[in-house]
Amino acid sequence: MMDNKQIAKQMIQFNKAVFDNSFKAMTMVVEQNDKMFEAFFTQATWLPEEGKAAIQKWVSAYRTGCNDFKKLMDDNYAKVESFFDKA
């Protein structure tokens, strides 16, 4: 019979796997949107360069935020797993 520690550890591992898969799916959608926006921007001659630059900065900030969030979640999952390994 499993003890509570083992059950909790498996729940955390399952939760991390779900998060990782969801994040990968979200990343694929974002990459597809990036391609779509890139095609749009190359054809949008009416859009001023300042507007394109502003949108590209926004997209870059979004990507940075997503990467920072993923790193934070990975670090926190590692801390929780470490806690259960020590306990």
N, CA, C and O atoms as CSV, one atom per row, in Angstrom:
chain,resi,resn,atom,element,x,y,z
A,1,MET,N,N,0.839,-1.189,0.000
A,1,MET,CA,C,0.000,0.000,0.000
A,1,MET,C,C,0.881,1.249,0.000
A,1,MET,O,O,1.896,1.301,0.695
A,2,MET,N,N,0.495,2.229,-0.765
A,2,MET,CA,C,1.278,3.467,-0.859
A,2,MET,C,C,1.059,4.340,0.367
A,2,MET,O,O,-0.032,4.395,0.934
A,3,ASP,N,N,2.115,5.008,0.750
A,3,ASP,CA,C,1.953,5.963,1.850
A,3,ASP,C,C,1.569,7.336,1.292
A,3,ASP,O,O,1.644,7.576,0.087
A,4,ASN,N,N,1.167,8.208,2.175
A,4,ASN,CA,C,0.687,9.534,1.760
A,4,ASN,C,C,1.747,10.333,1.023
A,4,ASN,O,O,1.438,11.077,0.092
A,5,LYS,N,N,3.002,10.177,1.443
A,5,LYS,CA,C,4.100,10.904,0.790
A,5,LYS,C,C,4.214,10.501,-0.683
A,5,LYS,O,O,4.367,11.353,-1.558
A,6,GLN,N,N,4.138,9.213,-0.940
A,6,GLN,CA,C,4.254,8.714,-2.316
A,6,GLN,C,C,3.063,9.186,-3.157
A,6,GLN,O,O,3.231,9.561,-4.318
A,7,ILE,N,N,1.881,9.167,-2.581
A,7,ILE,CA,C,0.688,9.631,-3.297
A,7,ILE,C,C,0.816,11.110,-3.643
A,7,ILE,O,O,0.528,11.519,-4.768
A,8,ALA,N,N,1.248,11.907,-2.675
A,8,ALA,CA,C,1.414,13.346,-2.911
A,8,ALA,C,C,2.471,13.597,-3.984
A,8,ALA,O,O,2.298,14.466,-4.839
A,9,LYS,N,N,3.555,12.843,-3.939
A,9,LYS,CA,C,4.619,13.010,-4.940
A,9,LYS,C,C,4.103,12.678,-6.340
A,9,LYS,O,O,4.417,13.383,-7.300
A,10,GLN,N,N,3.319,11.615,-6.460
A,10,GLN,CA,C,2.763,11.249,-7.758
A,10,GLN,C,C,1.771,12.299,-8.244
A,10,GLN,O,O,1.697,12.572,-9.442
A,11,MET,N,N,1.015,12.885,-7.336
A,11,MET,CA,C,0.079,13.945,-7.713
A,11,MET,C,C,0.834,15.157,-8.248
A,11,MET,O,O,0.418,15.769,-9.231
A,12,ILE,N,N,1.940,15.500,-7.602
A,12,ILE,CA,C,2.757,16.634,-8.059
A,12,ILE,C,C,3.344,16.328,-9.440
A,12,ILE,O,O,3.343,17.188,-10.322
A,13,GLN,N,N,3.843,15.113,-9.624
A,13,GLN,CA,C,4.413,14.737,-10.922
A,13,GLN,C,C,3.345,14.774,-12.022
A,13,GLN,O,O,3.611,15.219,-13.139
A,14,PHE,N,N,2.146,14.307,-11.700
A,14,PHE,CA,C,1.048,14.356,-12.669
A,14,PHE,C,C,0.704,15.809,-12.998
A,14,PHE,O,O,0.523,16.163,-14.164
A,15,ASN,N,N,0.614,16.646,-11.964
A,15,ASN,CA,C,0.292,18.058,-12.152
A,15,ASN,C,C,1.345,18.727,-13.031
A,15,ASN,O,O,1.002,19.521,-13.908
A,16,LYS,N,N,2.622,18.417,-12.806
A,16,LYS,CA,C,3.700,18.997,-13.613
A,16,LYS,C,C,3.587,18.543,-15.065
A,16,LYS,O,O,3.780,19.339,-15.984
A,17,ALA,N,N,3.275,17.266,-15.271
A,17,ALA,CA,C,3.128,16.752,-16.640
A,17,ALA,C,C,1.979,17.462,-17.355
A,17,ALA,O,O,2.099,17.809,-18.530
A,18,VAL,N,N,0.875,17.676,-16.655
A,18,VAL,CA,C,-0.262,18.383,-17.249
A,18,VAL,C,C,0.137,19.816,-17.584
A,18,VAL,O,O,-0.175,20.317,-18.664
A,19,PHE,N,N,0.832,20.478,-16.648
A,19,PHE,CA,C,1.280,21.852,-16.895
A,19,PHE,C,C,2.210,21.900,-18.107
A,19,PHE,O,O,2.032,22.734,-18.996
A,20,ASP,N,N,3.203,21.004,-18.142
A,20,ASP,CA,C,4.165,20.997,-19.252
A,20,ASP,C,C,3.462,20.791,-20.593
A,20,ASP,O,O,3.772,21.477,-21.567
A,21,ASN,N,N,2.521,19.855,-20.645
A,21,ASN,CA,C,1.808,19.603,-21.904
A,21,ASN,C,C,0.941,20.794,-22.302
A,21,ASN,O,O,0.868,21.146,-23.479
A,22,SER,N,N,0.291,21.409,-21.330
A,22,SER,CA,C,-0.522,22.595,-21.624
A,22,SER,C,C,0.349,23.742,-22.106
A,22,SER,O,O,-0.014,24.461,-23.037
A,23,PHE,N,N,1.492,23.908,-21.471
A,23,PHE,CA,C,2.402,24.991,-21.865
A,23,PHE,C,C,2.930,24.759,-23.283
A,23,PHE,O,O,3.051,25.701,-24.067
A,24,LYS,N,N,3.244,23.502,-23.605
A,24,LYS,CA,C,3.705,23.185,-24.962
A,24,LYS,C,C,2.624,23.495,-25.990
A,24,LYS,O,O,2.911,24.034,-27.059
A,25,ALA,N,N,1.386,23.155,-25.662
A,25,ALA,CA,C,0.278,23.431,-26.585
A,25,ALA,C,C,0.115,24.935,-26.766
A,25,ALA,O,O,-0.077,25.411,-27.885
A,26,MET,N,N,0.192,25.681,-25.673
A,26,MET,CA,C,0.077,27.139,-25.748
A,26,MET,C,C,1.229,27.718,-26.586
A,26,MET,O,O,1.025,28.632,-27.385
A,27,THR,N,N,2.417,27.183,-26.396
A,27,THR,CA,C,3.578,27.653,-27.148
A,27,THR,C,C,3.399,27.407,-28.643
A,27,THR,O,O,3.775,28.245,-29.463
A,28,MET,N,N,2.828,26.270,-28.993
A,28,MET,CA,C,2.584,25.971,-30.408
A,28,MET,C,C,1.594,26.970,-31.009
A,28,MET,O,O,1.768,27.410,-32.145
A,29,VAL,N,N,0.562,27.324,-30.253
A,29,VAL,CA,C,-0.411,28.306,-30.730
A,29,VAL,C,C,0.261,29.665,-30.910
A,29,VAL,O,O,0.034,30.345,-31.910
A,30,VAL,N,N,1.087,30.056,-29.946
A,30,VAL,CA,C,1.784,31.345,-30.030
A,30,VAL,C,C,2.717,31.366,-31.237
A,30,VAL,O,O,2.783,32.368,-31.948
A,31,GLU,N,N,3.434,30.275,-31.475
A,31,GLU,CA,C,4.338,30.221,-32.629
A,31,GLU,C,C,3.561,30.321,-33.936
A,31,GLU,O,O,4.009,30.974,-34.879
A,32,GLN,N,N,2.409,29.681,-33.995
A,32,GLN,CA,C,1.580,29.772,-35.200
A,32,GLN,C,C,1.081,31.200,-35.392
A,32,GLN,O,O,1.060,31.711,-36.512
A,33,ASN,N,N,0.678,31.841,-34.296
A,33,ASN,CA,C,0.244,33.238,-34.379
A,33,ASN,C,C,1.392,34.145,-34.809
A,33,ASN,O,O,1.180,35.095,-35.563
A,34,ASP,N,N,2.602,33.864,-34.338
A,34,ASP,CA,C,3.768,34.641,-34.757
A,34,ASP,C,C,3.948,34.571,-36.272
A,34,ASP,O,O,4.212,35.584,-36.919
A,35,LYS,N,N,3.806,33.378,-36.828
A,35,LYS,CA,C,3.937,33.209,-38.276
A,35,LYS,C,C,2.853,33.993,-39.016
A,35,LYS,O,O,3.108,34.616,-40.046
A,36,MET,N,N,1.645,33.947,-38.467
A,36,MET,CA,C,0.533,34.660,-39.085
A,36,MET,C,C,0.775,36.170,-39.036
A,36,MET,O,O,0.569,36.869,-40.029
A,37,PHE,N,N,1.213,36.668,-37.880
A,37,PHE,CA,C,1.495,38.097,-37.752
A,37,PHE,C,C,2.648,38.525,-38.652
A,37,PHE,O,O,2.615,39.607,-39.238
A,38,GLU,N,N,3.662,37.679,-38.761
A,38,GLU,CA,C,4.800,37.986,-39.629
A,38,GLU,C,C,4.334,38.154,-41.078
A,38,GLU,O,O,4.736,39.092,-41.767
A,39,ALA,N,N,3.484,37.235,-41.524
A,39,ALA,CA,C,2.948,37.336,-42.879
A,39,ALA,C,C,2.100,38.597,-43.028
A,39,ALA,O,O,2.158,39.268,-44.058
A,40,PHE,N,N,1.322,38.915,-42.014
A,40,PHE,CA,C,0.490,40.109,-42.044
A,40,PHE,C,C,1.339,41.370,-42.120
A,40,PHE,O,O,1.056,42.273,-42.907
A,41,PHE,N,N,2.385,41.427,-41.295
A,41,PHE,CA,C,3.226,42.632,-41.257
A,41,PHE,C,C,3.981,42.858,-42.554
A,41,PHE,O,O,4.182,44.002,-42.961
A,42,THR,N,N,4.401,41.783,-43.210
A,42,THR,CA,C,5.126,41.966,-44.466
A,42,THR,C,C,4.205,42.502,-45.558
A,42,THR,O,O,4.660,43.165,-46.491
A,43,GLN,N,N,2.909,42.213,-45.439
A,43,GLN,CA,C,1.955,42.681,-46.446
A,43,GLN,C,C,1.254,43.983,-46.058
A,43,GLN,O,O,0.598,44.602,-46.896
A,44,ALA,N,N,1.383,44.398,-44.822
A,44,ALA,CA,C,0.670,45.595,-44.333
A,44,ALA,C,C,1.519,46.835,-44.589
A,44,ALA,O,O,2.136,47.379,-43.673
A,45,THR,N,N,1.542,47.272,-45.840
A,45,THR,CA,C,2.345,48.448,-46.194
A,45,THR,C,C,1.767,49.720,-45.596
A,45,THR,O,O,2.484,50.710,-45.457
A,46,TRP,N,N,0.489,49.718,-45.240
A,46,TRP,CA,C,-0.168,50.888,-44.666
A,46,TRP,C,C,0.196,51.099,-43.195
A,46,TRP,O,O,0.002,52.189,-42.656
A,47,LEU,N,N,0.730,50.047,-42.541
A,47,LEU,CA,C,1.083,50.144,-41.122
A,47,LEU,C,C,2.446,50.812,-40.982
A,47,LEU,O,O,3.425,50.328,-41.550
A,48,PRO,N,N,2.534,51.924,-40.232
A,48,PRO,CA,C,3.826,52.599,-40.079
A,48,PRO,C,C,4.837,51.723,-39.333
A,48,PRO,O,O,4.471,50.851,-38.545
A,49,GLU,N,N,6.092,51.976,-39.600
A,49,GLU,CA,C,7.170,51.210,-38.960
A,49,GLU,C,C,7.110,51.315,-37.441
A,49,GLU,O,O,7.423,50.354,-36.738
A,50,GLU,N,N,6.706,52.486,-36.931
A,50,GLU,CA,C,6.607,52.656,-35.478
A,50,GLU,C,C,5.559,51.698,-34.900
A,50,GLU,O,O,5.746,51.130,-33.824
A,51,GLY,N,N,4.463,51.533,-35.630
A,51,GLY,CA,C,3.415,50.611,-35.197
A,51,GLY,C,C,3.896,49.171,-35.209
A,51,GLY,O,O,3.628,48.409,-34.281
A,52,LYS,N,N,4.610,48.802,-36.273
A,52,LYS,CA,C,5.158,47.448,-36.359
A,52,LYS,C,C,6.143,47.198,-35.226
A,52,LYS,O,O,6.132,46.136,-34.602
A,53,ALA,N,N,7.002,48.197,-34.964
A,53,ALA,CA,C,7.993,48.057,-33.892
A,53,ALA,C,C,7.313,47.917,-32.538
A,53,ALA,O,O,7.747,47.123,-31.704
A,54,ALA,N,N,6.258,48.678,-32.315
A,54,ALA,CA,C,5.538,48.601,-31.039
A,54,ALA,C,C,4.907,47.225,-30.850
A,54,ALA,O,O,4.962,46.653,-29.762
A,55,ILE,N,N,4.316,46.705,-31.904
A,55,ILE,CA,C,3.687,45.386,-31.817
A,55,ILE,C,C,4.746,44.311,-31.605
A,55,ILE,O,O,4.543,43.382,-30.824
A,56,GLN,N,N,5.873,44.435,-32.299
A,56,GLN,CA,C,6.934,43.452,-32.125
A,56,GLN,C,C,7.516,43.493,-30.714
A,56,GLN,O,O,7.890,42.456,-30.168
A,57,LYS,N,N,7.594,44.686,-30.119
A,57,LYS,CA,C,8.045,44.782,-28.722
A,57,LYS,C,C,7.046,44.110,-27.788
A,57,LYS,O,O,7.437,43.440,-26.833
A,58,TRP,N,N,5.756,44.292,-28.065
A,58,TRP,CA,C,4.718,43.677,-27.259
A,58,TRP,C,C,4.811,42.151,-27.332
A,58,TRP,O,O,4.725,41.466,-26.313
A,59,VAL,N,N,4.986,41.633,-28.543
A,59,VAL,CA,C,5.105,40.187,-28.728
A,59,VAL,C,C,6.361,39.669,-28.034
A,59,VAL,O,O,6.339,38.601,-27.421
A,60,SER,N,N,7.439,40.410,-28.126
A,60,SER,CA,C,8.677,40.012,-27.467
A,60,SER,C,C,8.518,40.003,-25.946
A,60,SER,O,O,9.005,39.092,-25.274
A,61,ALA,N,N,7.844,41.007,-25.408
A,61,ALA,CA,C,7.596,41.058,-23.963
A,61,ALA,C,C,6.715,39.886,-23.540
A,61,ALA,O,O,6.926,39.309,-22.472
A,62,TYR,N,N,5.743,39.533,-24.355
A,62,TYR,CA,C,4.880,38.393,-24.063
A,62,TYR,C,C,5.693,37.102,-24.021
A,62,TYR,O,O,5.539,36.294,-23.105
A,63,ARG,N,N,6.560,36.913,-25.019
A,63,ARG,CA,C,7.408,35.716,-25.061
A,63,ARG,C,C,8.302,35.646,-23.832
A,63,ARG,O,O,8.443,34.588,-23.218
A,64,THR,N,N,8.908,36.782,-23.474
A,64,THR,CA,C,9.775,36.826,-22.298
A,64,THR,C,C,8.981,36.473,-21.044
A,64,THR,O,O,9.456,35.715,-20.198
A,65,GLY,N,N,7.779,37.019,-20.924
A,65,GLY,CA,C,6.928,36.715,-19.781
A,65,GLY,C,C,6.578,35.238,-19.705
A,65,GLY,O,O,6.603,34.648,-18.625
A,66,CYS,N,N,6.252,34.636,-20.840
A,66,CYS,CA,C,5.943,33.204,-20.871
A,66,CYS,C,C,7.152,32.367,-20.462
A,66,CYS,O,O,7.023,31.422,-19.684
A,67,ASN,N,N,8.323,32.714,-20.988
A,67,ASN,CA,C,9.533,31.975,-20.639
A,67,ASN,C,C,9.874,32.124,-19.165
A,67,ASN,O,O,10.278,31.157,-18.518
A,68,ASP,N,N,9.714,33.330,-18.631
A,68,ASP,CA,C,9.965,33.552,-17.202
A,68,ASP,C,C,8.983,32.753,-16.347
A,68,ASP,O,O,9.367,32.167,-15.334
A,69,PHE,N,N,7.714,32.732,-16.761
A,69,PHE,CA,C,6.698,31.975,-16.038
A,69,PHE,C,C,7.027,30.484,-16.043
A,69,PHE,O,O,6.915,29.817,-15.015
A,70,LYS,N,N,7.434,29.961,-17.208
A,70,LYS,CA,C,7.779,28.537,-17.312
A,70,LYS,C,C,8.957,28.206,-16.410
A,70,LYS,O,O,8.947,27.182,-15.727
A,71,LYS,N,N,9.965,29.057,-16.401
A,71,LYS,CA,C,11.130,28.823,-15.548
A,71,LYS,C,C,10.735,28.847,-14.075
A,71,LYS,O,O,11.184,28.009,-13.293
A,72,LEU,N,N,9.904,29.798,-13.705
A,72,LEU,CA,C,9.436,29.890,-12.327
A,72,LEU,C,C,8.667,28.631,-11.927
A,72,LEU,O,O,8.875,28.094,-10.839
A,73,MET,N,N,7.791,28.166,-12.795
A,73,MET,CA,C,7.032,26.956,-12.490
A,73,MET,C,C,7.953,25.744,-12.392
A,73,MET,O,O,7.795,24.924,-11.488
A,74,ASP,N,N,8.905,25.619,-13.299
A,74,ASP,CA,C,9.848,24.502,-13.242
A,74,ASP,C,C,10.652,24.535,-11.941
A,74,ASP,O,O,10.847,23.502,-11.299
A,75,ASP,N,N,11.113,25.718,-11.559
A,75,ASP,CA,C,11.872,25.865,-10.305
A,75,ASP,C,C,11.024,25.477,-9.102
A,75,ASP,O,O,11.500,24.796,-8.194
A,76,ASN,N,N,9.767,25.911,-9.097
A,76,ASN,CA,C,8.898,25.597,-7.966
A,76,ASN,C,C,8.524,24.121,-7.921
A,76,ASN,O,O,8.447,23.540,-6.839
A,77,TYR,N,N,8.294,23.511,-9.064
A,77,TYR,CA,C,8.044,22.066,-9.067
A,77,TYR,C,C,9.274,21.317,-8.549
A,77,TYR,O,O,9.141,20.343,-7.808
A,78,ALA,N,N,10.460,21.766,-8.934
A,78,ALA,CA,C,11.691,21.132,-8.452
A,78,ALA,C,C,11.807,21.268,-6.933
A,78,ALA,O,O,12.232,20.331,-6.257
A,79,LYS,N,N,11.430,22.427,-6.397
A,79,LYS,CA,C,11.477,22.617,-4.943
A,79,LYS,C,C,10.513,21.678,-4.232
A,79,LYS,O,O,10.852,21.086,-3.208
A,80,VAL,N,N,9.304,21.545,-4.785
A,80,VAL,CA,C,8.307,20.655,-4.153
A,80,VAL,C,C,8.785,19.209,-4.216
A,80,VAL,O,O,8.682,18.474,-3.234
A,81,GLU,N,N,9.307,18.802,-5.370
A,81,GLU,CA,C,9.793,17.439,-5.496
A,81,GLU,C,C,10.968,17.190,-4.548
A,81,GLU,O,O,11.083,16.117,-3.955
A,82,SER,N,N,11.832,18.190,-4.415
A,82,SER,CA,C,12.953,18.076,-3.482
A,82,SER,C,C,12.461,17.919,-2.048
A,82,SER,O,O,13.016,17.145,-1.269
A,83,PHE,N,N,11.417,18.661,-1.713
A,83,PHE,CA,C,10.829,18.576,-0.374
A,83,PHE,C,C,10.346,17.150,-0.092
A,83,PHE,O,O,10.595,16.606,0.984
A,84,PHE,N,N,9.654,16.548,-1.068
A,84,PHE,CA,C,9.158,15.185,-0.856
A,84,PHE,C,C,10.280,14.157,-0.856
A,84,PHE,O,O,10.162,13.119,-0.205
A,85,ASP,N,N,11.372,14.427,-1.579
A,85,ASP,CA,C,12.503,13.508,-1.566
A,85,ASP,C,C,13.193,13.516,-0.199
A,85,ASP,O,O,13.675,12.483,0.265
A,86,LYS,N,N,13.236,14.687,0.437
A,86,LYS,CA,C,13.895,14.815,1.744
A,86,LYS,C,C,13.028,14.289,2.878
A,86,LYS,O,O,13.533,13.751,3.863
A,87,ALA,N,N,11.731,14.450,2.730
A,87,ALA,CA,C,10.822,14.093,3.836
A,87,ALA,C,C,10.708,12.603,4.042
A,87,ALA,O,O,9.983,12.157,4.931
